[in-house]
Every structure is written in structure tokens, then in C-alpha cells.
Amino acid sequence: MVNNNIAVMILLVTFFMLILLRVNIAFAVGIASCLCLMYLRIPLSNVCQQMVKGLNSFSLMAVPFFITMGGLMGGGGISERLIKLADSMVGWMRGGAAMVNILASLFFGGISGSASADTASLGNIEIPMMVNMGYDADFSTAVTITSSVEGLLIPPSHNMVIYATAAGGLSVGALFMAGYVPGVMLALSLMVGSYIISVKRHYPKGEPFKFSRFLTCMKSSIWALLSVMIVVVGVVFGVFTATESAAIAVIYSLLVGMFVYKEMSLKEVWKVLGECIDTLSIVLILCGTSSIFGYCLTYLHVPDLAANAIIGCSHNPVVIALLINLILLVLGCVMDMAPIILIATPILLPVATSIGISPIQFGIIMVLNCGIGLLTPPVGSVLFIGSAVSGVKMERVVKATLPFYICMIIVLMLLTFIPEVSLLLPRVFGGYGG
């Protein structure tokens, strides 16, 4: 006799045990799902069917293109130009180097769409530069890793495409528009935190602002910034689908890197494409195995059980919203971003919509929660990358990051309880009615 409660325990306990044993997340999801199906006596042929179903999405095709675009732009001399542009704008302030770091991440994040890529690319330049200027190494690392989260909110973000697919086919254009204001708010909050710390520690100022220098840097960076405009404008105004605009952006990025900036040879292009394939393979395998996991959850009515459990804790929408955020933050501490989106969306989205949070707003809330999770031990990938790049012990980095956690949590609360923060632009420019 099959017992659904036992099946749920097999699914979840196996999954978390494999995670704790450091098994790759994609394989952990797949193995747990297969064991659950075997107990339920469901033919394993369903595994292949669900994997194909999970990958059979036109919108999901945008993910490989966006990752490739970020790789090509990151390897084409873009980082240095964006840093110079940011320096020309905010470098004159107290703690100017930290401000430059945050603003450069805002620019570069919109191109790469990856916090890890941002930290690895800009961190190798920014952290040594800040240390040489007299900034503490742990502070420099903390600024770099926290500012990298901006790229998850600023379009084009492939994580938003994954969420749109997991949520049942939401408008990618509306999600892109929804990310701008929260991304800028996050950057401003981190700037305020950096400025306060810089004043207390007497960190240096940069060169005085010169408009001519700003124009020169803007002219040099315009080709990089145009790639984002192609994607965002194309998607938001209906000229292209997200997949089509991403494909065009890949070709554009290749041409800019090879023929405009001339910092990429054909050999380097192949190297970048090889690195992108490594990332893509992980993401796409995860999407496939997560669809099996989602099938098991749906078959066992886990979303309904989770929704009833959460609502059973309280009927107060504020408490439920805080509880959802807490669950996502805890998941972010032990899991990577993509699996959280793929697994948690079917479970938590119905709960969020039941208390008046729109699917678009919830998407931005989830992305920011997952972004904070990337900075928290024990599995914070960006935290580990930042520590490795700077050579600073992780414990010191975590301690230095605490003030910035506060900044990010404040922005998260504003996103949660003030819908217009994320929905204003989609409603004004995208015609979103949710």
C-alpha cells in the first residue's frame, strides 16, 4: 500500500541528505525524484517525459543566449570601460572607490545577469584597486559581493526568464521592467551604507568630477550599454520575443568584442563559448531534473499542503508575507538560485497571490531573496568567489557584510509591502494590469 506521506518524506529527506553530502544539486534533485517515483510505482519512463517537457519551452531558449551574451561582453574588455564610466560619475565622493564598485556592478550586472560573473570579473579589478587606495580588504570584498546582487534584478537577467517559465509563462518583458526600480534602490541603499562606513573609517575621496572625462568614458562605454538597450527595448515594446532579442544580443556582443573594442580574438571567443557551455549544461540539466521534482510535488499535492501549513500559522497577510521571505532566505542559505526558483515557485506563488502579491512582484521578491542567499553561508557561491578572489577569510567577509545585509533586507521589505516599487514601470510602460 502506497502512503503519500512516506513518499513526501522520501522525496524531501533524500534531497536534503544529498545536498548535505555535497552532491551536485541537479543530480540530487533527479535521484530524489526517481526514488520517490519508484516508491509510488510510477513507471520511470515518466522521468524522460517530464525532462523533455521541462525543457520544451520557447522562453527558456533565451537562457543560453543571455548567458552567452554575458560571457562575450565580459570577455570583450567591457569591465574596464564600465569601471571608468562609474569612476567618472561617482569617484569624487568620500569612499568613491566603493561607490564606483557599486555603480559598475549596476552597469555590468545588467549585461552579465549573473552575480557570480560580476564578482569574478569586476572583483579581480576592483578589490586590489580599493586595497591599494587604502580600503580594508574585507570591506572591499563585502562591497563587491553585495553589489553583484544588483545584476540579478537589472535586466536582462536569465533568472527572471527561468522564473517566468516556472510560474506558468509570465511576461518576460513585464518582469524586466519590474526589476529596474528595485535594482536602482538596492544600489542606492548600498551606496548609503558604504558612505556611512567610509566617513567613519576616513576612506579617501577620488578625483574631482570633470564633465569632459565623463563624456569620454560614456563614449567608450556606449557600445556595451547598447547591448542591454537592444534586449530591454526589444522585449518591452514587443519588437522581439525574449528569445529573439537574446539571440540578436549574442551576435551584437560578438561583433562589438571582436571588431569594435578588438579585445577578443577568435581563439578567445572559443574559450568564452566553452565556459558558457559549462554553465549552460548545469542550468539546463537542472531545469530538466527540476521538472521531475515538480511533477512529484504536484502528484503528492505538496503545494496545497505547504499552502495550508503556511496559512494555518496565521491569517494575517503581513505575517504570511514575512514567513514566505523567511522560507526563501533559509532556502537561499543551502541551495543555489536556479533550483530555488524552479522548486519553490509552484509551492509559494499560490500562497503569495492569495494574500494579494502579484506574480510579477513575487518574482522580484524571490530573485532578491535568492540573491541574498548567494551571500550567506554555508552554500553562498558568491561569498566563496569573493573570498577566493580577495584572499580574505570567509568569516571576515561575512562580518564585513553585516551592514550591507541590513541595507538589502530594508529594500526587500519595501518590495514586499509596497507593490508599486516593482509594478510601477510594468503598469505605466508595459500595460501590466496585475
C-alpha positions as CSV (number, residue, x, y, z in Angstrom):
1,M,0.0,0.0,0.0
2,V,1.5,3.3,-1.1
3,N,1.4,6.1,1.5
4,N,1.7,9.7,0.2
5,N,3.2,10.9,3.5
6,I,6.0,8.4,3.2
7,A,6.6,9.4,-0.5
8,V,6.9,13.0,0.5
9,M,9.4,12.1,3.2
10,I,11.4,10.0,0.7
11,L,11.4,12.9,-1.7
12,L,12.4,15.7,0.7
13,V,14.7,13.8,3.1
14,T,16.7,12.2,0.2
15,F,17.0,15.6,-1.4
16,F,18.3,17.4,1.7
17,M,20.6,14.5,2.6
18,L,22.2,14.6,-0.8
19,I,22.6,18.3,-0.6
20,L,24.4,17.9,2.8
21,L,26.6,15.3,1.2
22,R,27.7,17.9,-1.4
23,V,26.1,16.0,-4.3
24,N,25.6,18.3,-7.3
25,I,22.2,19.9,-7.0
26,A,20.9,18.7,-10.4
27,F,21.7,15.1,-9.5
28,A,20.3,15.5,-6.0
29,V,17.0,16.6,-7.5
30,G,17.0,13.8,-10.1
31,I,17.9,11.0,-7.7
32,A,15.4,12.1,-5.0
33,S,12.6,12.3,-7.7
34,C,13.5,8.8,-9.1
35,L,13.4,7.2,-5.6
36,C,10.0,8.8,-5.0
37,L,8.6,7.6,-8.3
38,M,9.9,4.1,-7.6
39,Y,8.1,4.0,-4.2
40,L,4.9,5.3,-5.9
41,R,5.3,2.6,-8.5
42,I,5.1,5.1,-11.3
43,P,7.0,4.0,-14.5
44,L,10.4,5.6,-14.7
45,S,9.6,6.4,-18.4
46,N,7.8,9.4,-16.9
47,V,11.3,10.8,-16.0
48,C,12.2,11.2,-19.6
49,Q,8.8,12.6,-20.5
50,Q,9.0,15.2,-17.7
51,M,12.6,16.2,-18.5
52,V,11.6,16.9,-22.1
53,K,8.5,18.7,-21.0
54,G,10.6,20.9,-18.7
55,L,13.0,21.9,-21.4
56,N,10.3,22.3,-24.2
57,S,9.8,26.0,-23.8
58,F,10.5,28.7,-26.3
59,S,11.0,31.3,-23.5
60,L,13.6,29.0,-21.8
61,M,15.7,29.1,-25.0
62,A,16.5,32.7,-24.0
63,V,18.6,31.5,-21.1
64,P,21.5,30.0,-23.1
65,F,21.6,33.2,-25.3
66,F,21.7,35.5,-22.3
67,I,24.5,33.5,-20.6
68,T,26.5,33.5,-23.8
69,M,25.9,37.3,-24.3
70,G,27.2,37.9,-20.8
71,G,30.3,35.7,-21.4
72,L,31.1,37.5,-24.7
73,M,30.6,41.0,-23.2
74,G,32.6,40.2,-20.1
75,G,35.5,38.9,-22.1
76,G,35.5,41.7,-24.6
77,G,37.0,44.5,-22.4
78,I,33.7,45.7,-21.1
79,S,34.6,45.6,-17.4
80,E,37.4,48.1,-17.5
81,R,35.3,50.6,-19.5
82,L,32.3,50.3,-17.2
83,I,34.6,50.9,-14.2
84,K,36.0,54.0,-15.8
85,L,32.5,55.3,-16.6
86,A,31.3,54.7,-13.0
87,D,34.5,56.4,-11.7
88,S,33.8,59.5,-13.8
89,M,30.3,59.7,-12.3
90,V,30.8,59.0,-8.5
91,G,34.5,58.6,-7.9
92,W,34.8,62.1,-6.4
93,M,32.7,61.2,-3.3
94,R,34.0,60.1,0.1
95,G,34.6,56.3,-0.3
96,G,34.5,56.9,-4.0
97,A,36.0,53.6,-4.9
98,A,33.2,51.8,-3.1
99,M,30.7,53.9,-5.0
100,V,32.4,53.1,-8.2
101,N,32.3,49.4,-7.4
102,I,28.5,49.6,-6.7
103,L,27.7,51.6,-9.8
104,A,29.9,49.5,-12.1
105,S,28.0,46.4,-10.8
106,L,24.8,48.1,-11.8
107,F,26.1,48.5,-15.3
108,F,27.8,45.2,-15.6
109,G,25.1,43.2,-13.9
110,G,22.6,44.3,-16.4
111,I,24.9,42.9,-19.1
112,S,26.0,39.6,-17.4
113,G,22.8,38.9,-15.5
114,S,24.9,36.8,-13.1
115,A,26.2,37.7,-9.6
116,S,29.0,35.2,-9.8
117,A,30.2,36.6,-13.2
118,D,30.0,40.1,-11.8
119,T,32.1,39.2,-8.7
120,A,34.6,37.2,-10.6
121,S,35.1,39.8,-13.4
122,L,34.9,43.1,-11.5
123,G,36.3,41.7,-8.3
124,N,39.6,40.9,-9.9
125,I,39.9,44.6,-10.8
126,E,38.1,46.4,-8.1
127,I,39.2,44.6,-4.9
128,P,43.0,45.1,-5.5
129,M,42.4,48.7,-6.6
130,M,40.5,49.5,-3.5
131,V,43.1,47.9,-1.2
132,N,45.9,49.8,-2.9
133,M,43.9,53.0,-2.3
134,G,43.8,52.4,1.5
135,Y,40.5,50.5,1.9
136,D,40.3,47.4,4.1
137,A,40.3,44.1,2.2
138,D,37.3,42.7,4.0
139,F,35.2,45.9,3.3
140,S,36.3,45.9,-0.4
141,T,35.2,42.3,-0.7
142,A,31.9,42.9,1.1
143,V,31.1,45.8,-1.2
144,T,31.9,43.7,-4.3
145,I,29.8,40.7,-3.4
146,T,26.8,42.6,-2.2
147,S,26.7,45.0,-5.2
148,S,26.8,41.9,-7.5
149,V,23.2,41.1,-6.5
150,E,22.1,44.2,-8.4
151,G,22.7,42.3,-11.6
152,L,20.0,39.8,-10.7
153,L,17.4,42.5,-10.7
154,I,18.6,44.7,-13.6
155,P,17.6,43.2,-17.0
156,P,18.4,41.2,-18.9
157,S,18.5,38.5,-16.1
158,H,18.3,34.9,-17.2
159,N,16.9,34.0,-13.7
160,M,13.8,36.1,-14.5
161,V,13.3,34.0,-17.6
162,I,13.6,30.8,-15.5
163,Y,11.0,32.3,-13.1
164,A,8.7,33.3,-15.9
165,T,8.7,29.7,-17.2
166,A,8.3,28.2,-13.7
167,A,5.4,30.5,-13.0
168,G,3.5,29.3,-16.0
169,G,4.5,31.6,-18.7
170,L,4.5,35.2,-17.3
171,S,5.5,38.1,-19.4
172,V,9.3,38.4,-19.5
173,G,9.0,42.0,-20.6
174,A,6.9,42.9,-17.5
175,L,9.5,41.1,-15.3
176,F,12.3,43.0,-16.9
177,M,10.6,46.4,-16.4
178,A,9.8,45.4,-12.8
179,G,13.4,44.9,-12.0
180,Y,14.7,48.4,-12.7
181,V,13.4,50.4,-9.7
182,P,14.3,47.7,-7.1
183,G,17.8,47.3,-8.7
184,V,18.4,51.1,-8.5
185,M,17.0,51.2,-4.9
186,L,19.4,48.4,-3.9
187,A,22.3,50.2,-5.4
188,L,21.4,53.5,-3.6
189,S,20.9,51.7,-0.3
190,L,24.4,50.0,-0.6
191,M,25.9,53.4,-1.5
192,V,24.4,55.0,1.6
193,G,25.8,52.1,3.7
194,S,29.2,52.4,2.0
195,Y,29.2,56.2,2.5
196,I,28.5,55.9,6.3
197,I,31.2,53.3,6.8
198,S,33.7,55.4,4.6
199,V,33.1,58.5,6.7
200,K,33.6,56.6,10.0
201,R,36.8,55.0,8.7
202,H,38.1,58.1,6.9
203,Y,38.4,56.4,3.5
204,P,39.8,58.6,0.7
205,K,38.0,60.6,-2.0
206,G,38.7,60.3,-5.7
207,E,39.5,62.9,-8.3
208,P,37.1,65.9,-8.6
209,F,34.3,65.4,-11.1
210,K,35.1,66.5,-14.7
211,F,32.3,66.6,-17.3
212,S,34.7,66.2,-20.1
213,R,36.1,63.0,-18.6
214,F,32.5,61.7,-18.1
215,L,31.7,62.3,-21.8
216,T,34.9,60.5,-22.9
217,C,34.1,57.5,-20.7
218,M,30.4,57.5,-21.8
219,K,31.6,57.5,-25.5
220,S,33.8,54.5,-24.8
221,S,31.1,52.5,-23.0
222,I,28.2,53.3,-25.2
223,W,28.6,50.1,-27.3
224,A,28.4,47.9,-24.1
225,L,25.4,49.7,-22.8
226,L,23.6,49.5,-26.1
227,S,23.5,45.7,-25.8
228,V,21.2,46.0,-22.8
229,M,19.1,48.6,-24.6
230,I,18.6,46.2,-27.6
231,V,17.3,43.4,-25.3
232,V,15.2,45.5,-23.0
233,V,13.6,47.9,-25.6
234,G,13.0,45.0,-27.9
235,V,11.2,42.8,-25.3
236,V,9.3,45.6,-23.5
237,F,7.9,47.2,-26.7
238,G,7.1,43.9,-28.4
239,V,9.7,44.2,-31.2
240,F,11.2,40.8,-30.3
241,T,10.4,38.0,-28.0
242,A,12.9,37.5,-25.1
243,T,14.5,34.6,-27.1
244,E,14.8,36.5,-30.3
245,S,16.3,39.6,-28.6
246,A,18.8,37.4,-26.7
247,A,19.9,35.8,-29.9
248,I,20.4,39.2,-31.6
249,A,22.3,40.4,-28.5
250,V,24.7,37.5,-28.8
251,I,25.6,38.4,-32.4
252,Y,25.9,42.1,-31.4
253,S,28.2,41.2,-28.4
254,L,30.4,39.1,-30.7
255,L,30.8,41.9,-33.2
256,V,31.5,44.5,-30.5
257,G,34.1,42.4,-28.7
258,M,35.9,41.4,-31.9
259,F,35.6,44.4,-34.3
260,V,34.8,47.5,-32.2
261,Y,36.8,47.0,-29.0
262,K,39.1,44.5,-30.7
263,E,39.9,42.8,-27.4
264,M,38.8,39.3,-28.4
265,S,40.5,37.0,-30.9
266,L,38.7,34.0,-32.5
267,K,40.7,31.8,-30.1
268,E,39.4,33.8,-27.1
269,V,35.8,33.6,-28.5
270,W,36.0,29.8,-28.5
271,K,37.3,29.8,-24.9
272,V,34.4,32.0,-23.8
273,L,31.9,29.8,-25.6
274,G,33.4,26.7,-23.8
275,E,33.0,28.4,-20.4
276,C,29.4,29.3,-21.3
277,I,28.7,25.7,-22.3
278,D,29.8,24.6,-18.9
279,T,27.3,26.9,-17.2
280,L,24.6,26.1,-19.7
281,S,24.9,22.4,-19.1
282,I,24.4,22.8,-15.4
283,V,21.4,25.2,-15.8
284,L,19.6,23.0,-18.5
285,I,20.2,19.7,-16.6
286,L,18.8,21.4,-13.5
287,C,15.7,22.6,-15.5
288,G,15.1,19.1,-16.7
289,T,15.5,17.3,-13.3
290,S,13.6,20.1,-11.5
291,S,10.6,19.4,-13.8
292,I,10.6,15.8,-12.5
293,F,10.8,17.1,-8.9
294,G,7.9,19.5,-9.7
295,Y,5.9,16.6,-11.1
296,C,6.4,14.6,-7.9
297,L,5.4,17.6,-5.7
298,T,2.2,18.1,-7.8
299,Y,1.3,14.4,-7.8
300,L,1.7,14.4,-4.0
301,H,-0.2,17.7,-3.5
302,V,2.7,19.2,-1.7
303,P,1.9,22.8,-2.9
304,D,-1.6,22.5,-1.3
305,L,-0.2,21.0,1.9
306,A,2.5,23.7,2.1
307,A,0.0,26.5,1.4
308,N,-2.4,25.2,4.1
309,A,0.5,24.9,6.6
310,I,1.7,28.5,5.9
311,I,-1.8,29.9,6.1
312,G,-2.5,27.8,9.2
313,C,0.3,29.6,11.0
314,S,-1.6,32.9,10.7
315,H,-4.3,34.6,8.7
316,N,-2.5,37.9,8.8
317,P,-1.2,38.8,5.3
318,V,1.8,40.6,6.8
319,V,2.8,37.6,8.9
320,I,2.4,35.3,5.8
321,A,4.5,37.6,3.7
322,L,7.3,37.7,6.3
323,L,7.1,33.9,6.6
324,I,7.4,33.5,2.8
325,N,10.5,35.7,2.8
326,L,12.0,33.7,5.7
327,I,11.5,30.4,3.9
328,L,13.2,31.8,0.8
329,L,16.1,33.2,2.8
330,V,16.6,29.9,4.6
331,L,16.5,28.0,1.2
332,G,19.0,30.5,-0.2
333,C,21.4,29.6,2.6
334,V,21.6,25.9,1.4
335,M,20.6,26.0,-2.3
336,D,21.7,27.8,-5.4
337,M,19.4,30.3,-7.1
338,A,18.0,28.4,-10.1
339,P,16.8,25.3,-8.2
340,I,15.1,27.5,-5.6
341,I,13.2,29.3,-8.4
342,L,12.2,26.1,-10.1
343,I,11.2,24.2,-7.0
344,A,9.8,26.9,-4.7
345,T,7.7,28.8,-7.3
346,P,4.9,26.3,-7.7
347,I,4.7,25.9,-3.9
348,L,4.9,29.5,-2.7
349,L,3.4,31.5,-5.7
350,P,-0.2,30.4,-4.9
351,V,0.3,31.4,-1.3
352,A,1.7,34.8,-2.3
353,T,-1.2,35.5,-4.7
354,S,-3.7,34.5,-2.1
355,I,-2.6,37.5,0.1
356,G,-2.6,40.0,-2.8
357,I,1.0,39.8,-4.0
358,S,1.0,39.7,-7.9
359,P,3.1,37.1,-9.7
360,I,5.4,39.8,-11.1
361,Q,6.0,41.3,-7.7
362,F,6.6,37.9,-6.2
363,G,9.2,37.2,-8.9
364,I,11.2,40.2,-7.9
365,I,10.9,39.3,-4.2
366,M,12.1,35.8,-4.9
367,V,15.1,36.9,-7.0
368,L,16.2,39.3,-4.3
369,N,15.8,36.7,-1.6
370,C,17.8,34.2,-3.6
371,G,20.4,36.9,-4.3
372,I,20.8,37.5,-0.5
373,G,21.1,33.7,-0.2
374,L,24.1,33.8,-2.6
375,L,26.0,35.8,0.1
376,T,25.1,33.7,3.1
377,P,26.9,30.5,4.3
378,P,27.1,27.6,4.1
379,V,26.4,27.5,0.3
380,G,26.8,31.1,-0.7
381,S,28.6,30.8,-4.1
382,V,29.2,34.5,-4.5
383,L,30.6,34.7,-0.9
384,F,33.1,31.9,-1.7
385,I,34.1,33.5,-5.0
386,G,34.6,36.9,-3.3
387,S,36.7,35.3,-0.6
388,A,38.8,33.4,-3.2
389,V,39.4,36.5,-5.3
390,S,40.4,38.7,-2.4
391,G,42.2,36.1,-0.3
392,V,40.3,37.2,2.8
393,K,38.9,34.5,5.1
394,M,35.2,33.9,4.7
395,E,34.5,34.7,8.4
396,R,35.9,38.2,8.0
397,V,34.0,38.7,4.8
398,V,30.7,37.7,6.5
399,K,31.3,40.1,9.4
400,A,32.1,43.0,7.0
401,T,29.0,42.2,5.0
402,L,26.6,42.5,8.0
403,P,25.8,46.3,7.5
404,F,25.0,45.6,3.8
405,Y,22.7,42.7,4.8
406,I,20.7,45.3,6.6
407,C,20.5,47.5,3.5
408,M,19.3,44.6,1.4
409,I,16.7,43.5,4.0
410,I,15.3,47.1,4.0
411,V,14.9,47.0,0.2
412,L,13.4,43.5,0.5
413,M,10.7,44.8,3.0
414,L,9.9,47.8,0.7
415,L,9.5,45.4,-2.2
416,T,7.2,43.1,-0.2
417,F,4.9,45.7,1.3
418,I,4.9,48.4,-1.3
419,P,3.8,46.8,-4.6
420,E,4.4,50.0,-6.7
421,V,8.1,49.7,-6.2
422,S,8.2,46.8,-8.6
423,L,4.9,47.3,-10.5
424,L,5.0,51.0,-11.4
425,L,7.1,50.6,-14.6
426,P,5.2,47.5,-15.9
427,R,1.9,49.3,-15.4
428,V,3.0,52.6,-17.0
429,F,5.0,51.3,-19.9
430,G,4.1,47.6,-20.3
431,G,0.3,47.8,-19.8
432,Y,0.5,45.3,-16.9
433,G,-2.8,45.0,-15.1
434,G,-1.9,42.8,-12.2
